[in-house]
């Protein structure tokens, strides 16, 4: 059971959820708080890092097909 909690597939799901949450947060906070540019940049940076991690995990879980 412990193996299932740390599987790449589970991590991928959690990262995708976090990425979607950040997308929503960024979309909601951009127009409402235009003066808080630093916080918005940090959120966007975190979102990019998550996207990179998701890409690496996807390549690990589903390796590219050979030609």
N, C-alpha and C positions, 0 to 999 in steps of 0.2 A: 504494500500500500504506500509506503514511504517513497518508493521508486516512482510511483505515479505522480506524486506531488511535485517532483523535480524533473519530470520528463521534458524534453525539448518541445513537444507538442503543447504541454500545459503552459510552459513559459511563453510560447508563441501566442497563445490565447490571452494570457495576462498582459503581455506587451501590447497586443492589438487593442485591448480594452483601454489600457492606459493612454495609448496614442489617440484613440477616439475621444476620450475624456478631455485630453489636452486640446484637441481640435475644437471641441465645443466651448471650452473655457476661453480659448484665444478668440474665437468668433464672437463670443458674448462680451468679452472685456475690451476689445479693441475700440468700439464706438463709445462705450459708456465711460471709459477712463482714458481719455487721450493723453493726459499728463503723466501717466505712469508707464513711460516708455521702457524703463529699465526692467520692470517686472515682465512686460510683454516680450522683450527680447530674451529674457531667461526662459520663459515658457516655450518660445519658439526654438531655442537652442536645445531644450530638453526633448521637444518633439522630434527634432532632427536626430538626436542621439538614439531615441527609441526607434526611429525608422531604420537607422543603420543596424541596430541590434536585431530588428525584425528581419531585415534582409539577410543577415548572416545566419540566423536560425532557420529561415526558410531554405537557404542553400544547404544547410546541414540536414534538415528533415527531408527535403525533396531535392536530391542532387540533380543537376542538369542532365538531360538525356544526351547520349552520344549520337553523333550524326551518322 
